[in-house]
């Protein structure tokens, strides 16, 4: 059974880091309920959820995807591009230690898990406002002994690579082409997000199911007509913090 590491919503979520969205009021109790519903949805899809308590001093800490990258053999603790988020890795490390050997990204590198899209033994890594080339280099060095390779991709218009594209299966990605360099699509079948839903590319594949926010009905229709099974969740308050469905969980196998 896959495991999803999650963390409860911080009461200070409204003080989160923002890059591309205007700050607006966040109903934190509603965001917390939406997050609990998200965790329940993961459980219905056959995932064991390990939920960590909130970190009151770290507003973005619900977004557990960014401080770590978990592979089958090891976990890499990231040095986040947002300095305010770097302490998040401490409790993530403690939670991952029973499952994986831990490796660390070192200064001056920065990298965030939201910029890392894994398909098979290739990690497509976005060069973004949060991930630099030294972060990509160090990641490649750490994972090469396990047979992985890294393919850097320039992110053009979003916070992370996985805001621009995510895998639907091993050969197909859902993408907003305007937010990444063209070579990122090489070798894949591409389903484009609906033009009126530029933020819809962030989806989470769990088995044969694609999980996505319920705020993108046109893109959901495109995926269902292409033959994908889609489940949706309401994360509207979390989306005000530039969230998607991938960023609130770290999903991995329990077996090393």
N, C-alpha and C positions, 0 to 999 in steps of 0.2 A: 504494500500500500504506500503510495507517495505521501510525503509529509509536507505540510505548508506551515512555515514559520510566519506568524503574524504578530502585530503589536497593537494594543488598544490606542484609540485616538487620544491625542494630547489635548488637555483642556485649553491650551493656548494655540490651537491649530491656526487661528486667524492671523497669527504672527509669522506664518510660514514664509519661506523664500518664494519669490515669484520672479519669473523671467519674461514671459510672453503675455500674461493676462493682467488686466487691471485689478487691483485689490478691491474686493467687495465683501460685505458682511457674510460670515459663515455661521450657520446655526449649528453650534458644536454638538449639542445633544442629538440633533437629527443626524449629523455626520457620524456620531458614535453608533447610533442604531443602524444606519446604512452599512457601517463597517461590520457590525455583528451579523447583519443579513448576508453580507458578502462571505463571511466565514462559514455561515450555515450553508450557503450555496456550494462552497468548496466541499463541504462534508457530503452533501447529496451527490456530488460527482465522484465520490470515492476517495477523498483526500483526508488524511488525519491532520487536524489543525492543532498546532501548539501555539497558544496565544500568550504573548508576553505582556506584562503590565505596562501601562502608559509611562512615558518619561516626561514628567512635568516641565523640566528645564529645556526640553528639545522639541520645539513645535512641529518639526517635520518627521519625527521619529516613527510615525505610523507607516511611513513609506520604506519598509524594510528591504525592498529590492536593491536600493542604491548602495548601502554600506558593505555588501558582500556579493560574491559570485560563487555559486556552488556547482561543482562538477561531480561526476561520479566518484572521482578519486580524492579530490581535495576541495577545500574552500579557500577563496582568496578574499582577505579583508581589504576593502578599498580605502583609498585616501580620497574622500569626496572633494569635488570641486568647490562646493559651498563650505567655507571654513566653519560656519556655524553648525554644520552637521557632523563634524569629525568625531565627536564623542559618542555618536550613535553606535559605532562599531564595537564598543566595549561589551555591551550586553548581548549584541548579536554574536560576538565571538564566544561568549560563555554558553550561549544556547546551541551553537553549532559544534562546539568541541566534542561532545559525545558521539557525533556522527562522522566527522571529517578531521583529517589533519589540516591545520591552518597555516596559510602563507600570507604575507603582508606586502602591499604596495607601499613603496617608500618615497619620501620627498626627493625631488621636486615633482614627482608624478602625481597626477590626479586622474581618477577614473570612478565612474558610478555605474552600478549594475543596470540602470535604465538604458545605458548605451550599449549593452551587450546582448546580442541576439544569437542564441546557439541553435544551430541546425546540424545534427550529426556531430562530427568531430571538428567542425569549423565554428569559430566565434567571430561573428561580424560585429565590429566595434566602432561606434560612432566617435568621430572627432567633433567635439561640441563645446559649448560654453562650460561644461562640467568635466570633460575628459580630454586630456592633452596627449600628444604623441609619445611622451615619455611614459605615460600610463599604459598606452598600447604596447610599447616596447617591453616594459616590465611584465605585463600580463603574458605576452607571447613567450618570454623567457621562462616564466613559472610553469606554464602548461605544456610546453614542448616535450618534456620527458614522458608525458602521458599520451602522446600521439595527437594532440590538438594543434590546430593552426589558427592564426588570427588574420582576418581580412579587414583592414581599416576602411571606413566609409566617412566621407565628409557629411555632416549634418548641416542643412542649409536654413531651416526655418522653424525648428522646434527645440524644446529643452533637451530631449534625448532621442537617440535613434529609434527606440521603440514607440515614440510618439509618431514617427514617420512610417514605420513598417514593422510588422510582426508576422511570424509564420502561421499559416493555416494547416499545412502539413509539410513534409520534408521537401516538397517541390514547389510549393505555392506560398506567396506572401500577399498580405493585404497591405496596401501602400497609399500614401499621399506622395506622389512623385515629386511635387514641388519642394518637399522638405528634405530631400537627400540627393546626392550626386547620382547621375544616371547609371554608373557602373554598379551601383548597389543592387540593381535589378538583374544583372547578368546571370543567366543560368536558372532563373526562376520564372514560373508562370505568375503573372501579376494580376490581382483583382484590385481595381482602383476604388478608393472610397467614393461615396456619392459626393459630387462637387459641393453641395451645400453643407457637408459634414466633414470639414477638413481634419477634425480631431479624432475621427473614427478609426484610425489605423491601429490603435492600441487595443489588442485583443489577447486573450489568454487561452492557449490550446491545452486542454486536459483530456487525454485519451482521444476519443472521436468527437469531442464537444468543443465548440468555440464559445468562450465566455466573453461578453462585451457589455458596455453600458446600455441601458435602455433608451438613452437620449439620441441614438443614431438609427432610427427605424429604416431610413432609406438604404443605408449600408447593410443593415441586417437583412433586408429583403434581397439585396444583391447576393449575399452569402448563401441564403437559403435557396435561391434559384440556381446557384452553382453547385448545390448538393450538400452543403455543410449543415450540420446540426448546431443550432445556435441557442444559447441560454443567455438571458439578459438579467442585469441587476441595476438597481437605482443607486448611483453614487453621485448624485447631483451636487451635494454639498462638498464632497471630496474633490470633485472636478474644479471647484472654485480655487483649490490649492494646486492646480495643474496635475491632478491625479488621473490615472487610468486604471485599468483592472490588473495590470501586471505589477504595479509598484507597491501594492499593499500586502504582498506575500512573497516568500522565498520557497519555491517548490522543488523538492528533491527526493530521491529514493533513500530509504533508510539503510540500504545495503551499501557498504563501502566497496 
